[in-house]
Amino acid sequence: MRSAAALWRSCHPGPTLVVSVLSLLLGLAAEATPTALALLVGSVFAGQLSIGWSNDAIDAGRDRAVGRIDKPIARGEIGVRTVWIAAVGAVAAALILSALLGPGFLIAHGVFLVSAWSYNVALKRSVLSLAPFLLSFGLFPSLATLATDPARVAPLWAWIAGAALGAAVHLTNVLPDLDDDARTGIRGLPHRIGARASVVAAFAAVAIGALSVLLGGWMLQPAPLAAAVSVVGCVLVLAVAAAGLVRALRAPDRTVFRLVMVSALLLALQLAATSAGL
């Protein structure tokens, strides 16, 4: 039981659950069948497990060097080999479930996973660290639409909203670890532009995502009630983003990342409220 608990904590459970819930909400918005919805959420959940586990396995040496007591591998609660086995098993499960949803979904989710793993393996150390987040999250709404019949890619405004969300997540997530990263040679884009600029860019991206959903959904579904719901959703996202910006400018910490996650859920609800747009 202790090993299972340590393995769960190694998968980055917060982001894993948030992204899985996002896939559920977007699948509902795209009107996927119950079977397709279950496969969609299952494949995304397995993929997120693989991303989280591979990240901790790759960073095990760095985490030990900087004394990351929140990391089960660094604490000696679980071995790197066990986490690697779990990561490989999870990515295999993600691809098998994806294949059941058709070739389009399999290709899109495969690109999503390759992009995310490329960040873990190499790109987090480069100026291109933002690129995997733009690509993977930009693709994310299309996972929902590709799980429907007929399969189709999401509209451009949904791609913009997803990419904006990915940018905000990356720029915010690394803020509490800037000093530790610097000690171990991690020099991604946020490290190069600094904490303050990263925070401003992150919440600007959230705002762009909310406005993209508002304008895109409104144009495709101009009914007064749907428009009103979309406006309310946009206002809520912008309000949370503003609160996060104020806190981040005072003292960037993991609370800022949690506020981005709240913004993400609100953004997904806003998108679900304009389901005709998908």
GURODO-384581 format. One record per atom (N, C-alpha, C): residue number from 0; residue in one letter; atom name; x, y, z. Coordinates in steps of 0.05 Angstrom, whole numbers. Example, Ala and Ser with C-alpha at 12.3 -4.5 7.8 and 13.67 -1.06 7.14 Angstrom:
BEGIN
(0 A N (264 -114 156)),
(0 A CA (246 -90 156)),
(0 A C (264 -66 156)),
(1 S N (257 -45 142)),
(1 S CA (273 -21 143)),
(1 S C (258 1 157)),
END
This chain:
BEGIN
(0 M N (17 -24 0)),
(0 M CA (0 0 0)),
(0 M C (17 25 0)),
(1 R N (39 24 15)),
(1 R CA (57 48 16)),
(1 R C (69 53 -12)),
(2 S N (77 31 -26)),
(2 S CA (88 34 -52)),
(2 S C (67 46 -72)),
(3 A N (43 36 -69)),
(3 A CA (21 47 -87)),
(3 A C (17 76 -82)),
(4 A N (17 84 -56)),
(4 A CA (13 112 -50)),
(4 A C (36 129 -60)),
(5 A N (60 119 -58)),
(5 A CA (84 133 -68)),
(5 A C (83 136 -98)),
(6 L N (74 114 -111)),
(6 L CA (72 115 -140)),
(6 L C (51 135 -149)),
(7 W N (29 137 -135)),
(7 W CA (8 156 -142)),
(7 W C (18 185 -138)),
(8 R N (33 190 -117)),
(8 R CA (44 217 -112)),
(8 R C (65 224 -133)),
(9 S N (77 204 -145)),
(9 S CA (98 209 -166)),
(9 S C (86 217 -193)),
(10 C N (60 213 -196)),
(10 C CA (48 218 -223)),
(10 C C (39 247 -226)),
(11 H N (45 264 -206)),
(11 H CA (35 292 -206)),
(11 H C (4 291 -206)),
(12 P N (-8 281 -185)),
(12 P CA (-37 276 -185)),
(12 P C (-54 300 -190)),
(13 G N (-46 324 -181)),
(13 G CA (-63 347 -187)),
(13 G C (-67 352 -216)),
(14 P N (-45 357 -231)),
(14 P CA (-48 361 -260)),
(14 P C (-60 337 -274)),
(15 T N (-53 313 -266)),
(15 T CA (-64 289 -278)),
(15 T C (-95 289 -277)),
(16 L N (-105 295 -253)),
(16 L CA (-135 295 -250)),
(16 L C (-147 318 -264)),
(17 V N (-135 341 -263)),
(17 V CA (-146 365 -276)),
(17 V C (-148 361 -306)),
(18 V N (-127 350 -319)),
(18 V CA (-128 346 -348)),
(18 V C (-148 324 -355)),
(19 S N (-151 304 -338)),
(19 S CA (-171 283 -343)),
(19 S C (-199 294 -341)),
(20 V N (-204 311 -321)),
(20 V CA (-230 324 -319)),
(20 V C (-236 342 -343)),
(21 L N (-215 356 -352)),
(21 L CA (-218 372 -376)),
(21 L C (-227 355 -400)),
(22 S N (-215 332 -403)),
(22 S CA (-222 314 -425)),
(22 S C (-251 305 -423)),
(23 L N (-260 300 -398)),
(23 L CA (-288 292 -394)),
(23 L C (-307 315 -402)),
(24 L N (-301 339 -393)),
(24 L CA (-318 362 -399)),
(24 L C (-319 368 -429)),
(25 L N (-296 366 -442)),
(25 L CA (-295 372 -471)),
(25 L C (-309 349 -486)),
(26 G N (-306 324 -477)),
(26 G CA (-320 302 -490)),
(26 G C (-350 305 -488)),
(27 L N (-360 314 -465)),
(27 L CA (-388 320 -462)),
(27 L C (-397 343 -481)),
(28 A N (-380 363 -483)),
(28 A CA (-386 386 -500)),
(28 A C (-388 377 -529)),
(29 A N (-371 358 -537)),
(29 A CA (-370 349 -564)),
(29 A C (-391 327 -570)),
(30 E N (-406 320 -549)),
(30 E CA (-428 301 -550)),
(30 E C (-418 273 -558)),
(31 A N (-396 264 -546)),
(31 A CA (-386 237 -551)),
(31 A C (-405 217 -538)),
(32 T N (-406 193 -549)),
(32 T CA (-422 172 -538)),
(32 T C (-411 163 -511)),
(33 P N (-426 150 -494)),
(33 P CA (-415 140 -468)),
(33 P C (-390 123 -472)),
(34 T N (-391 105 -491)),
(34 T CA (-367 88 -496)),
(34 T C (-343 104 -504)),
(35 A N (-347 122 -523)),
(35 A CA (-325 139 -533)),
(35 A C (-315 157 -510)),
(36 L N (-333 167 -493)),
(36 L CA (-326 184 -471)),
(36 L C (-308 169 -451)),
(37 A N (-316 144 -445)),
(37 A CA (-300 128 -427)),
(37 A C (-272 123 -438)),
(38 L N (-270 117 -464)),
(38 L CA (-244 112 -476)),
(38 L C (-228 138 -477)),
(39 L N (-241 160 -483)),
(39 L CA (-227 186 -483)),
(39 L C (-214 192 -456)),
(40 V N (-231 191 -435)),
(40 V CA (-221 198 -409)),
(40 V C (-200 177 -400)),
(41 G N (-205 152 -405)),
(41 G CA (-185 131 -397)),
(41 G C (-158 135 -411)),
(42 S N (-159 140 -437)),
(42 S CA (-134 144 -452)),
(42 S C (-119 169 -442)),
(43 V N (-133 190 -438)),
(43 V CA (-121 215 -428)),
(43 V C (-109 211 -400)),
(44 F N (-124 198 -383)),
(44 F CA (-115 193 -356)),
(44 F C (-89 176 -356)),
(45 A N (-89 154 -372)),
(45 A CA (-65 138 -374)),
(45 A C (-42 153 -385)),
(46 G N (-47 170 -405)),
(46 G CA (-26 186 -417)),
(46 G C (-14 206 -397)),
(47 Q N (-31 218 -381)),
(47 Q CA (-22 237 -360)),
(47 Q C (-5 222 -339)),
(48 L N (-14 198 -332)),
(48 L CA (2 182 -313)),
(48 L C (30 178 -324)),
(49 S N (32 171 -349)),
(49 S CA (58 166 -361)),
(49 S C (76 191 -362)),
(50 I N (63 214 -367)),
(50 I CA (78 239 -367)),
(50 I C (89 246 -340)),
(51 G N (72 244 -319)),
(51 G CA (81 250 -292)),
(51 G C (102 231 -282)),
(52 W N (98 205 -287)),
(52 W CA (118 185 -278)),
(52 W C (145 188 -292)),
(53 S N (144 192 -318)),
(53 S CA (169 195 -333)),
(53 S C (184 220 -323)),
(54 N N (169 241 -317)),
(54 N CA (182 266 -307)),
(54 N C (197 261 -281)),
(55 D N (184 247 -262)),
(55 D CA (197 242 -237)),
(55 D C (220 222 -240)),
(56 A N (217 203 -257)),
(56 A CA (239 184 -261)),
(56 A C (264 197 -274)),
(57 I N (259 214 -293)),
(57 I CA (281 229 -307)),
(57 I C (294 248 -287)),
(58 D N (278 261 -271)),
(58 D CA (289 282 -252)),
(58 D C (298 271 -225)),
(59 A N (299 245 -222)),
(59 A CA (305 233 -196)),
(59 A C (331 244 -185)),
(60 G N (352 244 -201)),
(60 G CA (378 254 -192)),
(60 G C (377 283 -184)),
(61 R N (364 299 -200)),
(61 R CA (362 328 -194)),
(61 R C (346 332 -168)),
(62 D N (324 317 -165)),
(62 D CA (308 320 -141)),
(62 D C (323 313 -115)),
(63 R N (340 292 -117)),
(63 R CA (356 285 -94)),
(63 R C (376 306 -88)),
(64 A N (388 318 -109)),
(64 A CA (409 338 -106)),
(64 A C (399 363 -92)),
(65 V N (374 370 -97)),
(65 V CA (364 395 -85)),
(65 V C (346 389 -61)),
(66 G N (344 364 -53)),
(66 G CA (329 357 -29)),
(66 G C (299 360 -31)),
(67 R N (287 352 -54)),
(67 R CA (258 354 -58)),
(67 R C (244 333 -41)),
(68 I N (236 341 -17)),
(68 I CA (223 322 2)),
(68 I C (194 315 -6)),
(69 D N (184 330 -26)),
(69 D CA (157 324 -36)),
(69 D C (157 302 -58)),
(70 K N (180 293 -66)),
(70 K CA (183 273 -87)),
(70 K C (188 246 -75)),
(71 P N (170 226 -79)),
(71 P CA (174 200 -67)),
(71 P C (200 186 -75)),
(72 I N (210 190 -99)),
(72 I CA (235 177 -107)),
(72 I C (258 189 -91)),
(73 A N (258 216 -89)),
(73 A CA (279 229 -74)),
(73 A C (279 222 -45)),
(74 R N (256 216 -34)),
(74 R CA (253 208 -6)),
(74 R C (259 179 -1)),
(75 G N (264 164 -23)),
(75 G CA (270 135 -20)),
(75 G C (246 118 -16)),
(76 E N (222 128 -21)),
(76 E CA (197 113 -17)),
(76 E C (192 94 -39)),
(77 I N (203 98 -63)),
(77 I CA (199 81 -86)),
(77 I C (223 84 -104)),
(78 G N (228 62 -119)),
(78 G CA (252 62 -136)),
(78 G C (247 74 -164)),
(79 V N (268 83 -176)),
(79 V CA (266 94 -203)),
(79 V C (256 73 -223)),
(80 R N (266 48 -220)),
(80 R CA (259 27 -239)),
(80 R C (229 22 -238)),
(81 T N (217 22 -214)),
(81 T CA (188 17 -211)),
(81 T C (173 39 -225)),
(82 V N (181 64 -222)),
(82 V CA (167 86 -234)),
(82 V C (170 85 -265)),
(83 W N (193 77 -275)),
(83 W CA (197 74 -304)),
(83 W C (178 52 -315)),
(84 I N (176 30 -301)),
(84 I CA (159 9 -310)),
(84 I C (130 19 -311)),
(85 A N (122 33 -290)),
(85 A CA (94 44 -290)),
(85 A C (90 64 -313)),
(86 A N (110 81 -319)),
(86 A CA (108 100 -340)),
(86 A C (105 87 -367)),
(87 V N (121 67 -373)),
(87 V CA (119 53 -398)),
(87 V C (93 38 -401)),
(88 G N (84 25 -379)),
(88 G CA (58 11 -379)),
(88 G C (35 31 -384)),
(89 A N (37 54 -372)),
(89 A CA (16 74 -375)),
(89 A C (14 85 -404)),
(90 V N (37 90 -416)),
(90 V CA (37 101 -443)),
(90 V C (27 79 -462)),
(91 A N (33 54 -457)),
(91 A CA (23 32 -474)),
(91 A C (-7 30 -472)),
(92 A N (-18 33 -447)),
(92 A CA (-47 32 -443)),
(92 A C (-60 55 -457)),
(93 A N (-47 79 -455)),
(93 A CA (-59 103 -468)),
(93 A C (-61 99 -498)),
(94 L N (-41 87 -510)),
(94 L CA (-41 83 -539)),
(94 L C (-61 62 -548)),
(95 I N (-64 41 -532)),
(95 I CA (-83 20 -538)),
(95 I C (-111 31 -537)),
(96 L N (-117 46 -516)),
(96 L CA (-144 58 -513)),
(96 L C (-149 78 -536)),
(97 S N (-128 93 -543)),
(97 S CA (-130 112 -565)),
(97 S C (-137 98 -591)),
(98 A N (-124 75 -596)),
(98 A CA (-129 61 -621)),
(98 A C (-158 53 -624)),
(99 L N (-171 47 -602)),
(99 L CA (-199 39 -602)),
(99 L C (-218 62 -611)),
(100 L N (-207 87 -610)),
(100 L CA (-223 110 -618)),
(100 L C (-217 118 -647)),
(101 G N (-200 103 -661)),
(101 G CA (-196 108 -689)),
(101 G C (-168 119 -695)),
(102 P N (-160 119 -720)),
(102 P CA (-133 128 -727)),
(102 P C (-128 157 -722)),
(103 G N (-148 174 -727)),
(103 G CA (-145 202 -722)),
(103 G C (-139 209 -693)),
(104 F N (-154 196 -675)),
(104 F CA (-150 201 -647)),
(104 F C (-122 190 -639)),
(105 L N (-115 166 -649)),
(105 L CA (-90 154 -642)),
(105 L C (-67 172 -650)),
(106 I N (-68 183 -674)),
(106 I CA (-46 200 -684)),
(106 I C (-45 226 -667)),
(107 A N (-68 238 -662)),
(107 A CA (-68 263 -646)),
(107 A C (-58 258 -618)),
(108 H N (-67 237 -605)),
(108 H CA (-58 232 -578)),
(108 H C (-29 223 -577)),
(109 G N (-20 209 -598)),
(109 G CA (8 202 -600)),
(109 G C (26 226 -602)),
(110 V N (17 245 -619)),
(110 V CA (33 270 -621)),
(110 V C (33 285 -594)),
(111 F N (10 286 -581)),
(111 F CA (7 298 -555)),
(111 F C (28 286 -535)),
(112 L N (29 260 -534)),
(112 L CA (47 246 -515)),
(112 L C (76 249 -523)),
(113 V N (82 247 -548)),
(113 V CA (110 251 -556)),
(113 V C (119 280 -549)),
(114 S N (102 299 -554)),
(114 S CA (108 326 -547)),
(114 S C (113 330 -517)),
(115 A N (95 318 -501)),
(115 A CA (98 321 -472)),
(115 A C (124 306 -462)),
(116 W N (129 282 -472)),
(116 W CA (153 268 -464)),
(116 W C (178 282 -473)),
(117 S N (177 296 -496)),
(117 S CA (201 310 -506)),
(117 S C (208 333 -486)),
(118 Y N (188 344 -473)),
(118 Y CA (193 364 -453)),
(118 Y C (208 352 -430)),
(119 N N (198 329 -420)),
(119 N CA (211 316 -397)),
(119 N C (240 307 -404)),
(120 V N (244 297 -428)),
(120 V CA (270 286 -435)),
(120 V C (291 308 -441)),
(121 A N (283 329 -455)),
(121 A CA (303 348 -464)),
(121 A C (295 377 -464)),
(122 L N (271 383 -473)),
(122 L CA (264 411 -479)),
(122 L C (261 429 -455)),
(123 K N (257 417 -431)),
(123 K CA (254 433 -407)),
(123 K C (280 449 -402)),
(124 R N (302 440 -413)),
(124 R CA (328 453 -409)),
(124 R C (334 474 -430)),
(125 S N (316 479 -449)),
(125 S CA (322 496 -471)),
(125 S C (303 520 -473)),
(126 V N (309 539 -490)),
(126 V CA (292 561 -495)),
(126 V C (265 553 -508)),
(127 L N (264 528 -518)),
(127 L CA (240 517 -531)),
(127 L C (222 503 -512)),
(128 S N (226 507 -486)),
(128 S CA (210 493 -466)),
(128 S C (180 497 -468)),
(129 L N (173 520 -479)),
(129 L CA (144 526 -482)),
(129 L C (131 511 -504)),
(130 A N (147 503 -525)),
(130 A CA (135 491 -549)),
(130 A C (118 466 -544)),
(131 P N (127 447 -527)),
(131 P CA (110 423 -523)),
(131 P C (83 430 -510)),
(132 F N (82 451 -493)),
(132 F CA (57 458 -481)),
(132 F C (38 471 -501)),
(133 L N (49 487 -519)),
(133 L CA (33 499 -540)),
(133 L C (21 478 -558)),
(134 L N (38 458 -566)),
(134 L CA (29 437 -584)),
(134 L C (9 418 -571)),
(135 S N (17 408 -547)),
(135 S CA (0 388 -534)),
(135 S C (-27 400 -526)),
(136 F N (-27 423 -513)),
(136 F CA (-52 435 -504)),
(136 F C (-68 446 -528)),
(137 G N (-54 455 -548)),
(137 G CA (-68 464 -572)),
(137 G C (-84 441 -585)),
(138 L N (-72 417 -584)),
(138 L CA (-85 393 -595)),
(138 L C (-108 383 -577)),
(139 F N (-107 390 -552)),
(139 F CA (-124 378 -532)),
(139 F C (-154 379 -539)),
(140 P N (-166 402 -547)),
(140 P CA (-194 402 -554)),
(140 P C (-201 382 -577)),
(141 S N (-181 378 -595)),
(141 S CA (-186 360 -617)),
(141 S C (-188 331 -608)),
(142 L N (-177 324 -585)),
(142 L CA (-181 297 -575)),
(142 L C (-210 291 -570)),
(143 A N (-225 311 -560)),
(143 A CA (-253 307 -556)),
(143 A C (-268 305 -582)),
(144 T N (-263 321 -601)),
(144 T CA (-277 320 -626)),
(144 T C (-270 296 -643)),
(145 L N (-245 287 -640)),
(145 L CA (-237 263 -655)),
(145 L C (-248 237 -643)),
(146 A N (-259 240 -619)),
(146 A CA (-271 217 -606)),
(146 A C (-301 214 -613)),
(147 T N (-311 232 -630)),
(147 T CA (-339 232 -639)),
(147 T C (-341 220 -667)),
(148 D N (-366 216 -675)),
(148 D CA (-372 205 -702)),
(148 D C (-390 225 -716)),
(149 P N (-381 239 -737)),
(149 P CA (-355 235 -751)),
(149 P C (-332 249 -736)),
(150 A N (-309 237 -737)),
(150 A CA (-285 249 -724)),
(150 A C (-277 274 -739)),
(151 R N (-269 294 -724)),
(151 R CA (-261 320 -736)),
(151 R C (-243 334 -717)),
(152 V N (-227 352 -728)),
(152 V CA (-210 369 -710)),
(152 V C (-226 392 -699)),
(153 A N (-218 402 -677)),
(153 A CA (-232 425 -665)),
(153 A C (-227 450 -681)),
(154 P N (-245 470 -678)),
(154 P CA (-241 495 -693)),
(154 P C (-217 510 -683)),
(155 L N (-208 530 -699)),
(155 L CA (-184 545 -694)),
(155 L C (-185 558 -667)),
(156 W N (-208 570 -659)),
(156 W CA (-209 584 -634)),
(156 W C (-205 566 -610)),
(157 A N (-213 540 -613)),
(157 A CA (-208 521 -592)),
(157 A C (-178 514 -590)),
(158 W N (-165 512 -613)),
(158 W CA (-136 508 -613)),
(158 W C (-122 531 -599)),
(159 I N (-130 556 -605)),
(159 I CA (-118 579 -592)),
(159 I C (-122 579 -562)),
(160 A N (-147 572 -553)),
(160 A CA (-153 571 -525)),
(160 A C (-136 550 -511)),
(161 G N (-133 526 -524)),
(161 G CA (-117 505 -512)),
(161 G C (-88 512 -510)),
(162 A N (-77 524 -531)),
(162 A CA (-49 532 -531)),
(162 A C (-44 553 -510)),
(163 A N (-62 572 -507)),
(163 A CA (-60 593 -487)),
(163 A C (-59 581 -459)),
(164 L N (-76 562 -455)),
(164 L CA (-77 548 -429)),
(164 L C (-50 534 -424)),
(165 G N (-40 520 -444)),
(165 G CA (-14 507 -441)),
(165 G C (8 526 -434)),
(166 A N (8 549 -447)),
(166 A CA (29 569 -441)),
(166 A C (27 578 -412)),
(167 A N (2 583 -403)),
(167 A CA (-1 592 -376)),
(167 A C (8 571 -355)),
(168 V N (1 546 -361)),
(168 V CA (9 525 -342)),
(168 V C (40 523 -340)),
(169 H N (53 523 -363)),
(169 H CA (83 520 -363)),
(169 H C (96 544 -349)),
(170 L N (88 568 -357)),
(170 L CA (101 592 -346)),
(170 L C (97 594 -316)),
(171 T N (75 583 -305)),
(171 T CA (69 585 -277)),
(171 T C (81 562 -261)),
(172 N N (80 538 -272)),
(172 N CA (87 514 -257)),
(172 N C (116 514 -247)),
(173 V N (134 526 -263)),
(173 V CA (162 525 -256)),
(173 V C (170 547 -236)),
(174 L N (153 566 -230)),
(174 L CA (161 589 -214)),
(174 L C (172 582 -187)),
(175 P N (159 564 -172)),
(175 P CA (170 558 -145)),
(175 P C (197 544 -146)),
(176 D N (205 533 -169)),
(176 D CA (229 516 -170)),
(176 D C (252 530 -186)),
(177 L N (250 556 -190)),
(177 L CA (270 570 -207)),
(177 L C (298 567 -195)),
(178 D N (301 570 -169)),
(178 D CA (327 569 -156)),
(178 D C (338 540 -157)),
(179 D N (321 521 -151)),
(179 D CA (330 493 -152)),
(179 D C (338 485 -180)),
(180 D N (322 494 -199)),
(180 D CA (328 488 -227)),
(180 D C (355 500 -236)),
(181 A N (360 524 -227)),
(181 A CA (385 537 -235)),
(181 A C (409 521 -224)),
(182 R N (406 510 -201)),
(182 R CA (428 494 -189)),
(182 R C (433 469 -204)),
(183 T N (414 459 -219)),
(183 T CA (417 433 -232)),
(183 T C (417 436 -263)),
(184 G N (421 460 -273)),
(184 G CA (425 464 -301)),
(184 G C (400 466 -318)),
(185 I N (376 470 -306)),
(185 I CA (351 473 -321)),
(185 I C (348 503 -329)),
(186 R N (347 508 -355)),
(186 R CA (345 536 -365)),
(186 R C (324 537 -386)),
(187 G N (299 533 -379)),
(187 G CA (277 536 -398)),
(187 G C (270 565 -402)),
(188 L N (249 570 -418)),
(188 L CA (242 597 -424)),
(188 L C (235 614 -399)),
(189 P N (219 603 -380)),
(189 P CA (213 620 -357)),
(189 P C (238 627 -341)),
(190 H N (258 609 -340)),
(190 H CA (283 616 -326)),
(190 H C (298 638 -339)),
(191 R N (295 640 -365)),
(191 R CA (310 660 -380)),
(191 R C (297 688 -379)),
(192 I N (270 688 -377)),
(192 I CA (257 714 -376)),
(192 I C (251 724 -348)),
(193 G N (252 705 -328)),
(193 G CA (249 713 -301)),
(193 G C (220 709 -291)),
(194 A N (217 709 -264)),
(194 A CA (192 702 -251)),
(194 A C (170 723 -258)),
(195 R N (177 748 -256)),
(195 R CA (156 769 -260)),
(195 R C (145 768 -288)),
(196 A N (163 767 -308)),
(196 A CA (154 766 -336)),
(196 A C (138 741 -341)),
(197 S N (146 719 -329)),
(197 S CA (132 694 -333)),
(197 S C (103 695 -322)),
(198 V N (100 707 -299)),
(198 V CA (74 710 -287)),
(198 V C (56 727 -304)),
(199 V N (66 750 -313)),
(199 V CA (50 767 -330)),
(199 V C (41 753 -356)),
(200 A N (60 738 -368)),
(200 A CA (54 724 -393)),
(200 A C (34 701 -388)),
(201 A N (36 688 -365)),
(201 A CA (18 666 -358)),
(201 A C (-11 675 -356)),
(202 F N (-15 696 -342)),
(202 F CA (-43 704 -338)),
(202 F C (-53 719 -362)),
(203 A N (-36 731 -378)),
(203 A CA (-44 742 -404)),
(203 A C (-54 720 -422)),
(204 A N (-40 697 -421)),
(204 A CA (-48 674 -437)),
(204 A C (-75 663 -429)),
(205 V N (-80 662 -402)),
(205 V CA (-106 653 -393)),
(205 V C (-128 672 -403)),
(206 A N (-123 698 -403)),
(206 A CA (-142 717 -412)),
(206 A C (-147 713 -442)),
(207 I N (-126 708 -457)),
(207 I CA (-129 703 -486)),
(207 I C (-146 679 -491)),
(208 G N (-142 658 -475)),
(208 G CA (-158 633 -478)),
(208 G C (-187 638 -473)),
(209 A N (-193 653 -452)),
(209 A CA (-221 659 -445)),
(209 A C (-235 675 -467)),
(210 L N (-221 695 -477)),
(210 L CA (-232 712 -498)),
(210 L C (-235 696 -524)),
(211 S N (-217 678 -529)),
(211 S CA (-219 661 -553)),
(211 S C (-244 644 -552)),
(212 V N (-249 632 -529)),
(212 V CA (-273 615 -526)),
(212 V C (-298 632 -528)),
(213 L N (-298 656 -516)),
(213 L CA (-320 674 -516)),
(213 L C (-327 682 -545)),
(214 L N (-307 691 -560)),
(214 L CA (-313 701 -587)),
(214 L C (-319 678 -606)),
(215 G N (-304 656 -604)),
(215 G CA (-309 633 -621)),
(215 G C (-336 620 -617)),
(216 G N (-342 615 -591)),
(216 G CA (-368 603 -585)),
(216 G C (-391 621 -591)),
(217 W N (-388 646 -586)),
(217 W CA (-410 666 -591)),
(217 W C (-416 667 -621)),
(218 M N (-395 667 -637)),
(218 M CA (-400 670 -666)),
(218 M C (-415 645 -677)),
(219 L N (-409 622 -665)),
(219 L CA (-421 597 -676)),
(219 L C (-448 591 -662)),
(220 Q N (-452 603 -639)),
(220 Q CA (-477 597 -624)),
(220 Q C (-486 623 -611)),
(221 P N (-499 641 -627)),
(221 P CA (-505 668 -617)),
(221 P C (-531 669 -600)),
(222 A N (-542 646 -592)),
(222 A CA (-567 647 -576)),
(222 A C (-562 663 -551)),
(223 P N (-581 679 -542)),
(223 P CA (-577 697 -519)),
(223 P C (-568 682 -494)),
(224 L N (-581 659 -487)),
(224 L CA (-574 645 -463)),
(224 L C (-545 635 -464)),
(225 A N (-538 622 -487)),
(225 A CA (-511 611 -490)),
(225 A C (-490 634 -489)),
(226 A N (-497 656 -501)),
(226 A CA (-479 679 -501)),
(226 A C (-475 690 -473)),
(227 A N (-497 691 -458)),
(227 A CA (-496 701 -430)),
(227 A C (-478 682 -413)),
(228 V N (-482 656 -416)),
(228 V CA (-466 637 -401)),
(228 V C (-436 639 -408)),
(229 S N (-431 643 -433)),
(229 S CA (-403 646 -442)),
(229 S C (-390 671 -431)),
(230 V N (-406 693 -430)),
(230 V CA (-396 718 -419)),
(230 V C (-389 714 -390)),
(231 V N (-408 701 -375)),
(231 V CA (-403 697 -346)),
(231 V C (-378 680 -342)),
(232 G N (-375 659 -358)),
(232 G CA (-351 643 -356)),
(232 G C (-325 658 -361)),
(233 C N (-326 675 -381)),
(233 C CA (-303 691 -388)),
(233 C C (-296 710 -365)),
(234 V N (-316 722 -353)),
(234 V CA (-312 741 -331)),
(234 V C (-300 726 -307)),
(235 L N (-309 702 -301)),
(235 L CA (-298 686 -279)),
(235 L C (-269 679 -284)),
(236 V N (-263 670 -308)),
(236 V CA (-235 664 -315)),
(236 V C (-217 688 -311)),
(237 L N (-226 711 -322)),
(237 L CA (-210 735 -320)),
(237 L C (-207 744 -290)),
(238 A N (-228 740 -274)),
(238 A CA (-226 747 -246)),
(238 A C (-206 730 -231)),
(239 V N (-206 704 -236)),
(239 V CA (-187 686 -223)),
(239 V C (-158 693 -233)),
(240 A N (-156 698 -259)),
(240 A CA (-130 705 -270)),
(240 A C (-119 731 -257)),
(241 A N (-137 750 -253)),
(241 A CA (-128 775 -240)),
(241 A C (-119 770 -211)),
(242 A N (-134 753 -197)),
(242 A CA (-127 747 -169)),
(242 A C (-100 733 -169)),
(243 G N (-96 715 -187)),
(243 G CA (-70 701 -188)),
(243 G C (-47 720 -195)),
(244 L N (-52 739 -213)),
(244 L CA (-32 758 -221)),
(244 L C (-23 775 -196)),
(245 V N (-43 784 -181)),
(245 V CA (-37 800 -157)),
(245 V C (-20 784 -138)),
(246 R N (-28 759 -133)),
(246 R CA (-12 743 -114)),
(246 R C (16 737 -124)),
(247 A N (17 731 -150)),
(247 A CA (43 724 -162)),
(247 A C (63 747 -161)),
(248 L N (53 771 -165)),
(248 L CA (71 794 -165)),
(248 L C (81 800 -137)),
(249 R N (66 790 -117)),
(249 R CA (75 794 -89)),
(249 R C (96 772 -82)),
(250 A N (89 747 -86)),
(250 A CA (106 725 -79)),
(250 A C (99 700 -96)),
(251 P N (111 696 -119)),
(251 P CA (104 672 -136)),
(251 P C (109 646 -120)),
(252 D N (88 629 -119)),
(252 D CA (90 604 -106)),
(252 D C (71 584 -119)),
(253 R N (67 561 -107)),
(253 R CA (50 540 -120)),
(253 R C (20 548 -119)),
(254 T N (13 567 -102)),
(254 T CA (-14 576 -102)),
(254 T C (-21 589 -129)),
(255 V N (-2 601 -141)),
(255 V CA (-6 613 -168)),
(255 V C (-12 591 -188)),
(256 F N (2 569 -186)),
(256 F CA (-3 547 -204)),
(256 F C (-31 536 -200)),
(257 R N (-40 534 -175)),
(257 R CA (-67 524 -169)),
(257 R C (-88 543 -180)),
(258 L N (-82 569 -179)),
(258 L CA (-101 588 -191)),
(258 L C (-103 585 -221)),
(259 V N (-81 578 -234)),
(259 V CA (-81 572 -262)),
(259 V C (-99 548 -267)),
(260 M N (-96 527 -250)),
(260 M CA (-113 503 -253)),
(260 M C (-143 510 -250)),
(261 V N (-149 527 -230)),
(261 V CA (-177 536 -227)),
(261 V C (-186 550 -252)),
(262 S N (-169 567 -263)),
(262 S CA (-175 581 -288)),
(262 S C (-180 561 -310)),
(263 A N (-164 539 -310)),
(263 A CA (-167 519 -331)),
(263 A C (-195 505 -329)),
(264 L N (-203 499 -305)),
(264 L CA (-229 486 -302)),
(264 L C (-251 505 -310)),
(265 L N (-249 530 -302)),
(265 L CA (-269 550 -310)),
(265 L C (-270 553 -340)),
(266 L N (-246 552 -352)),
(266 L CA (-244 555 -381)),
(266 L C (-258 531 -395)),
(267 A N (-254 507 -384)),
(267 A CA (-267 483 -395)),
(267 A C (-297 485 -392)),
(268 L N (-306 495 -369)),
(268 L CA (-335 498 -365)),
(268 L C (-346 519 -385)),
(269 Q N (-331 540 -390)),
(269 Q CA (-339 560 -409)),
(269 Q C (-342 547 -437)),
(270 L N (-322 530 -444)),
(270 L CA (-322 517 -469)),
(270 L C (-346 497 -471)),
(271 A N (-351 482 -449)),
(271 A CA (-373 463 -449)),
(271 A C (-400 477 -452)),
(272 A N (-401 502 -442)),
(272 A CA (-427 517 -444)),
(272 A C (-432 526 -472)),
(273 T N (-412 526 -489)),
(273 T CA (-416 533 -517)),
(273 T C (-411 508 -534)),
(274 S N (-423 486 -527)),
(274 S CA (-417 460 -539)),
(274 S C (-423 459 -569)),
(275 A N (-441 476 -579)),
(275 A CA (-446 476 -608)),
(275 A C (-422 485 -623)),
(276 G N (-405 501 -610)),
(276 G CA (-381 510 -623)),
(276 G C (-361 488 -629)),
(277 L N (-361 467 -613)),
(277 L CA (-344 444 -619)),
(277 L C (-355 426 -641)),
END
